[in-house]
Amino acid sequence: MEQDYIDLGGVKYRARFNWNALTGFLSDTGQDSIDALNNFKVTPSSITVLIYHGLREGERLDGREFTLTKEDIGEHMNINLVNSVMEIFLRHNGGDKTVQAQEPAKPAKKKSSLFRRSEK
């Protein structure tokens, strides 16, 4: 899988939005339930929490200590960076715009019956 990095204040941090990042976000935002996972919602006020957990997990996977706080992250955020991070989030969680939706299944053809009467 391609690794994604985010530049904050001239330092690159790996972002990885896997299960650890998702459950950390849900727990920190008081949404720790299956229902919240099925109806995943991010608000403008919680986006920094999601980014925090994604960066913390990415840095853990790279074997580096992660010392940023949510406030440190928010200090460097702007709408363009938020959009870039959300694209990474979607790609990591199957929501990539390039993924094609499956075509609907075609109805099965009726099989002819051995006992069907033919019309004369």
N, C-alpha and C positions, 0 to 999 in steps of 0.2 A: 504494500500500500504506500502511496505517495505520502511523504511527510510534509506537513504544513507549518510554516513559521510566521509569527507576527512580530513586527518591529515596534517596540515600545521604548521611546527615548533613546534610540540608537542601539538597543540590545535586542537580538532576535530570541524569541521564545517559541518553543514548539507547542502547537495546539493539537490536542487529541480529544475529541468528544465521544468517548466510549462509554460503556456502562458505568464505570467509576465516576466519570464526570457528570453523567446524567443523574445518578443517585445522590451525589454530593449536592448538586443544584437543587433537586427536589427536597432534600432534607433541610438545607439552609433556608429555603423559601416556604417551608411549612406545607409542602404539597406531597409528602412522602406516602403516596398510595398508588395502587394499580390504576385507579380511575384517573389520577393526575397524569400518569404515564400515557394512558390512552388518549387523553385530551391535553397533550403537552402545550403549555402556554408560557410565553416569555413576555414580560411587560418591559417598558422602557426603564423602570426602576429596578428590575431584576436582571437586566442584560449583563451588568458587570459581574454579578454572581455567577452566571453561566460561563462567561469568559474566564473568570478566576479559576473555576474548576477545570475547564478545558486546558488552560495553560499549566495548571498544577499537575494534571495528569500527563501532559506532553513532556514536561520537564522530568517527571518521575521516570517515564519510559526512556528518556535520553540519559538517565543516571545522574541528573543534576539536582542540586538542592534548589527548592523554589522558595524565595523569601519575600516575594511581593505581597502586599496586602490588596484588598479590593480598592482601597483609596489610591494606592500607587497605580493600579490599572486605570481607574477612572480619570486620573490626572492626564493620561495620554490619549484618552478615547475621543473620537469625533464621529460624526455620522458615517463618513466614508470608511473608517476602520471598523465600525460596527457592521456595516454592510458586508465588508470583506470577511469578517469573522462568521457572520451568519451563513455565507456561502460555504465556508469550510464546514460549519456545523451540519448543513444540509447534505453535503457530500459524504460526511462521515456517517450519516444516519439514513441513507437511502433516499434522500429528497433531492438529489442532483437533477437539475433541469434537463440534462442530457439523457437521463434514464427514460426510456420509452415505456409508456403504459402498455400493459398487455392487452392484446386485442380480445374483445369478448368472445367467449366460446360460441361456436356455431351449433345450432340445434342438431341433434342426432337425426339421421334419416330413419324413417320408419322401415322396419324390416317387413318384407312380405311374409304373410302367413301361409303355411302349407294348407290350411283349411279355409282359405279365403275363397268365396264363391266368385266365379267370373260372371260378369254380366253379358247377356246375349242380346 
